[in-house]
Amino acid sequence: METTRILLSTFVLLWISLIVSDYRPLPVHAKAASAQEPARRAYGQLPLLFETNRGQVDARVKYVARGGGYAVYLRPNEAVLQLPCDDKAAALRMQLIGARATAKAQNLVASPTAITYLRGSSQQTVESFERVAFEQVWPGIDVVYHGAQRQLEYDFEVRAGSKPERIKLRLNGLTTPPHLNDAGELILNVTNREVRWRKPVAWQMMDGVRCEVACEYRLDATQQISFKLGAYDRRQPLVIDPALVYSTFLGGTGADSATGIAVDAAGNAYVCGTTSSLNFPVMNAWQASKDSATTDAYVAKLNAAGTALLYATYLGGSGSDTASAIAVDTTGNAYVTGFTTSADFPRTAGALQNTLNGNGDGFVAKLNAAGNALVYATFLGGNGNDLVNGLALDANGNAYLIGQTDSTNFPTAGAVTTKNGTPLFKSANSGAQWNASATGLA
């Protein structure tokens, strides 16, 4: 399997699940804590965002989206869902039988969210969409994808005079054969966990009025899935709308979590956390590979109304990267700290510590207000393991860090005294102060 590191699997962004029980902030004033509550609630209710593939995943994929603990990869004739399962990932593949692999992709509803990938020393920003489509996958039939964090919806839009009987699906990656329950839902077993397709609905628009059409799944002896429809006007377009729900699958896997949140004066929320890195799964590759169990840090900004992500940035290298705390200054720059085992973790020119010491070090990074560039980033640690757990800012932009270390040579007072007359290092057992330019400890 080609391994392409994904540096937020969805949210971000995509596609990121905010787990409030994992949230461990530094003490804040009551007013600030109160402002964080609606932001935390809204974060898990955002629409699913589909990123145009610009090289961040396998080249066969046209779009990728990340929701609460899963990723979805779209091609004209296939949708692949990668779902967490213990220390690896499970791939559920929905094949559109007989669909055109060359069907044209179409962006339908643009999102204001900017998604940035920081891979070592490189940087890439990609556009995102709330709805995407593939045209004429079968003659006269388009498929449109949209959804929310824990639900993927795909509409089959049947043009006037076209044949919905052409729509046939096959599912691969199931532990047991699919079956229908009494409510008409399609029940899927993936690595002994349940994923559910809700009973489909269908409708036509007649003189501006939505008219329901009877619709249910049909499951034949070969496990092909199609749709049984009631009477409708074939001279008018028809929409068939199933929905795939993950909530029953996402039981405590902990694949994605938010570990810090900050709110600026305008009410925008800044969230940091850790997400599993997901790559396009070649058939059965997830069974043999542990790559999907590695993690990256992410930073995301949510608008004050809680209705949109303003940016989502993935931060990491080829190892495991976790974010632990976040703060925001008066100009909207975000500061994030955490732990990394990546020797190629992004650093900026003039970083205080440019190389990874020991097995893992802390890191501190400052993102610009747009979330698409690093103002500074550096390692912080010695020859052991070093964790940065907390972060606070003062009015001058100095960052105060607190954490743990078992390094015998962790940078302490006296290790370096000055640089061009600027104090560089001073630390105590309880923490350290980072100066505004990130050239050293002040």
N, C-alpha and C positions, 0 to 999 in steps of 0.2 A: 504493500500500500504506500502510495506517495504520501509523505508526511509534510504537511504545510502547517506551520505553527499559526494558530489564531490568537492574536494578542489583545478582549473582554471581556460564545459559546458562549449571548447571547445572551446580548441582552441581548454585553451586553448584551448587545446588547441585545444583544438582543435578545430580546429574548432572555433575561436575568430574573431570578426569583428573589424577592426581598423577604428574608426570613427574620422576623422581628426578634425571635428568641436568641438569635446569634448576635444581636446588636449589643456592643459593649462600649459605650462612649465614655469619654472623659467627663467629669462633672461639668454641668452647664447650668446657667441661670434658669429659673423656672419658666421665664418668658420664652427663652430659646427652645427649651424642651417642648413647650406647648406648640411652638411653631413647627416642630419636626413631625408631630403626630399625623397631621393630614398628608404630609409629604410621603411618609412611610406607607400610609394606606393607599394613596393614589399610585404609588410606584408599581404595585403589582397588578394594576388595572389598565395599563397602557395598551394600545393596539400593537399587534405583531408587526414588526418592520421587516421588509424584504430588501436585502442589499443586492445590488447588481454585483455580480462576480467580476472583480478586477484583478484576480489572481490570488485572492485570500483563501480560496479553496480550490478543489480539483477543477480542472479546465472544462470538464463535461457539464458542470453545474451552471445554470443561468442565474439563479437567485439563491440566496441563503438567508434564513431567518432563525432567530434564537428566542425561545420563550422561557417559561419557568422550568428549568431543568431539562430542556430538550433542544434539539436543532432540527431544522427541516431544510432539505436541499431539493431544488426544483429543476427538472428538465421537462421538455415538452411532453414526453411519454412516460414520465415517472416522477413520483415524489418519494423521497427517502427521509424517514424520521429516525434520528439517532437519540436514543433514550438511555438514561443512566441506569446501571444495574450493578450494585456493589462496587467493585473496583474496575469495571470495564463498561462498555456501552453495548446496547442492543440495537440492531438496525431493523426497522420495519419498513418494507418497501411496498409501495402501492404502484403497480404497473397498469398503465392504460392500454389494454390489449388492442392491437391494431392501430394505435394512434401514430400520427406522423412525428418522427423524431426530429424533423426539420421545421416544425411549426414555428411561426414567428412569435417572439416574445414581445409583450407590450406593457409599458408602464402606465398604470391607470391613475393612481392617486399619489402624488409626491408627498413626502414627509419633510417637516422642517429639521429633522434630526440629522446632525452630522456625525458620522461614524468614522473614527480614526483608528488605524492599526499602527502601533509602534513596535517594529521588529528590530531588536538590536539597535543599529545605527540608522535604520531606514524608517520611513514614515509614509503612510498612505491614507487618504480620506476618500470614502466612497459614498455615493448617494443612496438614499433609502426610500421605500414606497410602502404605503399602507395597503395597496391593492395592486396585484400584477396578474397578467393573463397570458395564455398561449392561444393564438387564433387558429381556428380550423384544425384542431387536433384530429377530429374526425370531420368528414364533410358537413359543413353547416353547423358545427358544434365547437364552441370555445370553452376553455376551463379557466376560471377566475379564482385566485387564491387570496384570502384575507383571514383575519382572526384576531384573537387576544392572547394574552400570555399563556394561558393554559388550554387554549382551544384553537384548532386550525379548521377553518371553513374553506370549502372549495365548491364553487357553483358551476354547474354545467349549464351553459346558456345555449339553448337550442333555437336556431333561427327558423323563421317561418318556412314550413314545407320540408324541414329536415327530419331525420329519423333518430329519435332518442334510443331506439333499439340498438344502435351502434355502440352505445356506452357499455363497455364491459371492463371490469377491474379484476385484478388478481393480487393477493397479498402474499408476500414472502417474508420469512423471518419469524413466523408464529411457532409457539411451542406446541399448541394443539390446534385442530381445525377450528375455523370460525363457526359461530352459531348465533341464531336469533333468539332473543328472550321474548317473554310474553308482551312486552311493550313495543315490540318491533325494532328494538335496537340490535345492532350487530356487535357481539361481544368477542373481543380478541384477547388471546393469552400470549403475552410476550415475556419470555423468561419467568413464567409463573406469576406474572402480574397482569392485572386487567387494564385494557385500553378499550374504550367504548365509542362506537359510532352511533350517534343519536339517530332516532327515526328520521328519515329524510322528509323534507317538505318540498312541495312544488307549487308553482303559481304562474299565472299569466296576467298581464295588465290589459284590462278591457275598458276603454274610454276613461283612462286615468284611475281605475279602480283595480286593486289587487284581488284576483279571483283564485282561490285555492283549488288545487288539483290533487286528487287522492294519489298517494305515492307510498311505496314500501320497497324494501330490499327484496331481491330474489336471489337465492343462493342455490346453485345447481349442484349436481353430483360431483363435478370436477372442482368445486369451490370457487367457480367464477361468480362474481357479483354483478348484478345488473339491477334495473329498476322496473317495477311493475306500476304502471300509471292507470288512473281512471280516465274517464272521458274528458277530452279537451279539444280546443279548436286548433287544428293543425295549420290553419292559415295565419296564426299569430305566434310570436316567439314564446318560448317556454323556459322557465328556470327551474332546475333541480338542485336542491341545497342540502347536502349532508353536512354533518359537523363531527369532527374527531375530538374527543375530550380526553385529557391526560390526567385529570385530578386523581383518579384512582390509581394511576401508575406511580405518581410522585410521592410515595410514602416514605419520607425520612431518608432519602438517599443522600441529601446534603450536597448535591452536585454543584449548586450555585448558592451563594449566600452574600448578604450585605453585612459588613462589619463596622461601618462608620457612616455617619450622616452629618452634614452641616447645612445651615440655612443662611443665606445672605440677607441684606437689608430689604431687598425687594420681595423676599419670600421664596426665591428659587432654592431648590434643594440640590445638594451635591452629595452623591452616594459613592462609596468605594466598597469593594468586596473582592471575592474570589469566584472564578468560574472554571468549570472543566473545559479544556480545549478540545473542540470537536472538529474532526476532519471528515471529508466525504468518505463514507464507508464502502470500500469495495466489498463484494459479496464475501461474507464470513471472515473478513479481515479482523473485525472486532473481537473474534473469539481467540485469536492468537496474539493480539497486540495489547500492550499496556499503555501505549502512547496516549490514548484517550483519557487516562486517569490523571494525567498531569494537569496543572492548573496555571492560570494567569490572573494577574490583578486587573481590575477595571476601575474606571472613574466615569460617572454619568451625572449629567445635570438635568433636572426636571423643572419645568416651568412652575410658576407660583400657583397656577390653577390646577396643576396636577394632570393636565390633559395631553402633554407632549414631552418627549425627551428633546432637549436642546442639543445635547451631544452625548456620545458614548465613546469612550476611549479604552482600548485594550492595551495593557502595559505588561511586557514580559519578555522572556528570552526562551532558550531551548530547554531550560529546566523547569522547576516548579516555582511559581511566584504567587504570593498571597499579600493582599492589602489588609491593614489593620486599623488605620485611623485616617481621618481627613479633616481639613480646616480650609476656610476660604477667607481671603483678605478683602479689603474695601473696594478693590478694583475688579474682583471676580476671578482672580487667580486661585487655583485649587492646589493645595499641598497634600500629598498623600505619602504615607509611610507603610512599611511592611517588611517582608522577609523574602529572600530569593536564593535559589541555588543555581541561577543562570549566570554563567561566566560572560554571556553576551547580553545581559540585561542592559537596556538603553542607558547610556551616560552622555553627558554633555561635555564640551570642551572645557578644560580647566577644572574638572571635577576633583573634589578633595581626595577621593579614593577611586581610582579608575579600574582596579582589578578586584576580583572576588578573592577574599582570603578565607581559608578553611573550607568547610563543606557548605556553609551558608552564611550570608550576611544580611543585616538590615539594609534597607534603602530609604532614601527620601527623595521625592521628586516634586517639582513645581510645574503645573500646567498653565498655559496662558488662558485668558478669559474665554477664548473660542474653543478650548479643549483640543486643539489640533496641533500643538507644538509644545515641546518641553522648554521651559525657561532654564531649569537646571535639573540634573538627576545625578545621583552618586551612590555608591556603596557606602556602608558604614559598618565596620567590624574588624575583627582580628582573626586569629588562627583557629578559633573554635566556631561555635554557632552563636549568632547574635540576632536577637529579636527586637524590633522596635514596635512597641505596643500602643503608644499614646503620643498625641501631638497637640500643641497649642501655639497660637501666634500672639505676638505683641503688636503695638501700633506701628512699629517700624518694619514689620515684615520678617522679624526674626522668628525662627521656628524652635520650639522647645520640645525635645523628644524624651521619652522615657521607655525603658525596656529592660531586657535581660541579656546577659552574656556569660559564657564560660571560657572566653578567650583570655589568655594570659597577656596578650599584647594589645588589648582594646585601646584605642586612642584616648589618653587621659591628660590631665593638666601636666604641662612640661614636655609633652611629646614633641610639639612644635610650638614656638613662641610667637613669631611674627612673620608676616609676609608683606613686604612693602609698607611696613609700619602698621599693618592691620593685625590685631590679635586674631590668632587662628584657633587655638584649642583651649578649652577649659571645660572640665566635666566633673561630675560628682557621682557617687554611687547611685543616686536616685534618678539621674537623667543627664541631659546635655542641652545646651542652647546652640542653635544653628544660626549663623549670621545671615543677613538679608541677601547677600550675593552668593551664598552657598559655597564660598571658598574655604570655609572652615568652621570650627567650633569656636564661639566667642566667649 
